[in-house]
Amino acid sequence: MTKGIRILVAVAVVVAIGVGAWFYLRRGQESTDDAQVDAHVTPIAARVGGTVLRVPVTDNQPVEAGTVLVEIDRREYDIALERARAELANAEAELAAANANVPITATSTSSGVSTATSGVEHAQVQADEAQHNLAAAEARLASARAKVSGEEATATRDDRDAERLKGLLAKDEVSQQQYDAAVARAQSSRANVAVAQSQVREAETAIKAAQSRIAQAKVGQSVASAELRTAQTAPQQVAAIRARAQSSAARVKQAQAAVGRAELDLEHATVKAPIKGVVSRKSAEPGQVVQPGQPLMTIIPLEQVWITANFKETQLESMRVGQRVSIDVDAYGGRDFAGKIDSIAAATGSRFSLLPPENATGNFVKVVQRVPVKIVLDAGQDPNHILRPGMSVTPTVHTR
């Protein structure tokens, strides 16, 4: 065997050994260059509208949670808060007055019912008494009239006796004493008639007075009945007062909500960083008029980055959550980072696209699909936060 042949054989053996060693080392590893660094991207938008007064941050500036990012003119919101507080104070005053009126109305209406009931009873007693007096007066009138008739008959008889005795006295058939006695009886009878007639007039006057008292009693009954009917509406009056108090309480709650909203709007006039991170895509400038919901900038927390690797579906057979991963970052000259598989997506990347493929049309062409795999870095792998979202990396999963 010549020297040249021996050299070729030696080179072939070395190449074969190298290829075999490469395949041996690569066995139990899966890698892809379709991978990039990912992170949370937090959009910062205006919660309220107004004129931007100050933007104390710049692009790519690290900020802590609570750092002021944008200040919006707050004068309008100060005024709105003062107005809301004034309306709340007014509503609370109305509620206090309404609550105070409830026991007062309940007490006064209850007292009114008792008073009106007593008035009705008193008016009834007066009416009964007047009716009794009228009956008594009518009885006295009838008795007086009967007495007048009797006294008039007696007076007529006594006058006739005195007149007859007068003629007999002229003939000396009776004594003067008898005549004088007859005259006295006639005069007494006429006096009795006058007394009886005065009793009739007195009874008639008593009847008129009793009738007047009856009329007054009826008027009093009507008035007392009306007052009682009014007083009997006490439950409805109390219910109305309580309803007004409840309405006032509802207005207080509305005013409290308005105050809370005004305070929230005033607070939102100062936009603060919700998390720690780096400012990116800043679009807010002083003097700019912004609207609610308008994007102002984004914040990216570089302390929480991960790798999204799109492996072919044929590479997933031996992949499991928790397996060790070596990550080669293109931007840093092949520097390796260590990590592990955190999770495997529930569907392929094409299923999450805007227009998922429809394979039921009959024009199916089989394409190897890619499945997103989330890889997290081990603790302390990126202390200086040099990894940026979107950087290309090449992860290698050690499946054995």
MARMARDO-483137 format. One record per residue (C-alpha): residue in three letters; x negated, y, z negated. Coordinates in steps of 0.05 Angstrom, whole numbers, plus 5000, padded with zeros to 4 digits. Each point is the difference from the previous one (the first is absolute). Layout:
N
ALAXYZ;...
// end
This chain:
400
MET500050005000;THR497050655022;LYS499050594953;GLY505550425034;ILE505149464991;ARG498249924927;ILE501050754990;LEU506949995034;VAL502149404957;ALA497750364937;VAL503950635019;ALA506249595015;VAL499549664933;VAL499250664964;VAL506050305037;ALA504249384984;ILE498050044927;GLY501750754998;VAL506749905034;GLY501649434953;ALA498050414940;TRP504350585024;PHE506149565009;TYR498849684932;LEU499550684966;ARG506150275037;ARG504249404981;GLY505150204946;GLN500050745020;GLU505150415038;SER498550715023;THR503150545044;ASP498050685025;ASP507350235003;ALA499850294929;GLN499750694968;VAL499950344933;ASP506950204974;ALA502450444942;HIS506350334975;VAL501550655037;THR504350464956;PRO503550565040;ILE500950654962;ALA506250395022;ALA503550634975;ARG505849864953;VAL502650725006;GLY499550535053;GLY496550664997;THR493750395017;VAL493349674984;LEU496050474954;ARG493849584987;VAL496749355023;PRO494349884951;VAL497549355033;THR496449845066;ASP499749415046;ASN496149404973;GLN499850294930;PRO500549494943;VAL505650184952;GLU502549724934;ALA507349844985;GLY503550654980;THR495450455040;VAL503750605031;LEU500249915075;VAL504850545024;GLU503550594966;ILE506650245030;ASP503150674984;ARG504249864937;ARG503550664990;GLU506449775033;TYR500149384956;ASP498750424937;ILE506250405016;ALA504149375014;LEU497849714933;GLU502050634962;ARG506850005035;ALA501149274984;ARG498250124926;ALA504950594997;GLU505549585030;LEU498449454949;ALA500550504942;ASN506750255026;ALA502649295007;GLU497749834929;ALA503650624973;GLU506449805036;LEU499449294972;ALA499050274929;ALA506250445007;ALA504149435029;ASN497949534944;ALA501850524948;ASN506950095031;VAL501849264994;PRO500849974923;ILE503050704998;THR505249825052;ALA501549344967;THR501050334932;SER504150585026;THR504549565042;SER501149524942;SER501750594955;GLY504550285055;VAL504049345003;SER501150024925;THR502050735001;ALA504649915059;THR503349384968;SER501150404936;GLY502950575041;VAL504949535034;GLU502149714933;HIS500750694969;ALA504150255059;GLN504549394993;VAL501050144926;GLN501750725015;ALA504949795054;ASP503349504953;GLU500450524944;ALA503050525048;GLN505149495024;HIS501849844928;ASN500850744984;LEU504450095062;ALA504549434978;ALA500550294930;ALA501450705027;GLU505549725046;ALA503049654940;ARG499950644959;LEU503150385058;ALA505749505005;SER501150044925;ALA499750765001;ARG505150045056;ALA504649534964;LYS499350424937;VAL501550635040;SER506449685025;GLY502049814930;GLU498350674971;GLU503750375056;ALA506149574986;THR499550154925;ALA499050745014;THR506150025046;ARG504249664948;ASP497550464945;ASP501450625043;ARG507049765013;ASP501149874926;ALA497550694982;GLU504450325054;ARG506149624975;LEU498650194928;LYS499250725021;GLY507350015022;LEU502349654938;LEU496050494957;ALA503950575032;LYS506549674977;ASP497049874932;GLU500849265010;VAL492849854983;SER495250334952;GLN494350445020;GLN495349494971;GLN502449465047;TYR499350465059;ASP493050214981;ALA497949274992;ALA502749835069;VAL496250605030;ALA493649774965;ARG500949305027;ALA500950275070;GLN493850434994;SER496049414973;SER502449565057;ARG497950535051;ALA493250034965;ASN499449245004;VAL501650045075;ALA494350505009;VAL495349554961;ALA502049405042;GLN499050405064;SER493050214977;GLN498549264986;VAL502249855072;ARG495450545026;GLU494449734957;ALA501049305026;GLU500250255071;THR493450364988;ALA497049374969;ILE502249615062;LYS496650495046;ALA493749974958;ALA500149245000;GLN501050005076;SER494250485007;ARG495649554957;ILE502149405041;ALA497950365063;GLN493450194969;ALA499049294976;LYS501249745070;VAL494950495028;GLY495149784945;GLN501349275018;SER498650145074;VAL493650374983;ALA497749474951;SER501649445050;ALA496050365053;GLU494250084952;LEU500549274981;ARG499949795073;THR493950435011;ALA496749724938;GLN501549295022;THR495450115060;ALA494250004950;PRO497149335024;GLN499950255072;GLN496850664978;VAL494749634960;ALA498849525058;ALA499150605047;ILE495050324952;ARG496249354994;ALA500049925076;ARG497050705006;ALA494849814948;GLN498249385040;SER499650415063;SER495450494964;ALA495749414978;ALA499649765072;ARG497950705023;VAL494649994946;LYS497349345028;GLN500150295070;ALA496350624976;GLN494949564964;ALA498949615064;ALA499250655039;VAL494850234949;GLY496349345007;ARG500150055076;ALA497550724997;GLU494449804952;LEU498249425046;ASP499850465061;LEU495650494962;GLU495349434981;HIS499849765072;ALA497750695023;THR493249784975;VAL497949385039;LYS495449554960;ALA496149375018;PRO503949394978;ILE493849555000;LYS492450045001;GLY497149995070;VAL497250405059;VAL503950545036;SER500949875075;ARG503950305058;LYS501350664963;SER504950435039;ALA502350504948;GLU497350705005;PRO501350644958;GLY505750425029;GLN503249405034;VAL507549914990;VAL501549284984;GLN506549614997;PRO502049444953;GLY497149355024;GLN494650335043;PRO493349624998;LEU494450404968;MET494349504994;THR498449284982;ILE496149704942;ILE496249355007;PRO497849644936;LEU493249715021;GLU499649604936;GLN505449545026;VAL497649765069;TRP500749305030;ILE498849645065;THR505449815049;ALA497349455045;ASN504149735058;PHE498149275007;LYS502349555056;GLU505449524979;THR495449425017;GLN495150254946;LEU505049974943;GLU500149254990;SER494849994945;MET501050704972;ARG502750084930;VAL501250574952;GLY493950124956;GLN494849745049;ARG493350385001;VAL498950505057;SER493750355026;ILE501450675033;ASP495250305051;VAL501350765008;ASP498050275068;ALA499050714976;TYR494649814950;GLY495449595043;GLY502949334983;ARG500250104925;ASP503949444968;PHE505550074948;ALA503049434960;GLY507449884991;LYS505449485000;ILE506649865035;ASP505650344964;SER505949805043;ILE502149765070;ALA505550375036;ALA506949685007;ALA500250115075;THR495450135059;GLY498150705019;SER504349995063;ARG506249904957;PHE498650664965;SER499050385065;LEU505050515025;LEU502349545056;PRO499349274977;PRO499149505057;GLU506249655025;ASN498249305023;ALA507149775018;THR499850325070;GLY496649405034;ASN493650395016;PHE496249714941;VAL492550025000;LYS496749714939;VAL495450494966;VAL496049864938;GLN503150434946;ARG496250374945;VAL502250014927;PRO497950574953;VAL496049764939;LYS498950484942;ILE493049964970;VAL498350374935;LEU492950204980;ASP496949724937;ALA499250494942;GLY494050475008;GLN499049885074;ASP501350725020;PRO498150444940;ASN498650615044;HIS506449925041;ILE496449995067;LEU505349575034;ARG505050415038;PRO506849765027;GLY499549815073;MET492749774999;SER498649375040;VAL497549404962;THR498649275014;PRO502549554943;THR497749284994;VAL504449544958;HIS496449424966;THR505349465002;ARG495449494965;
// end
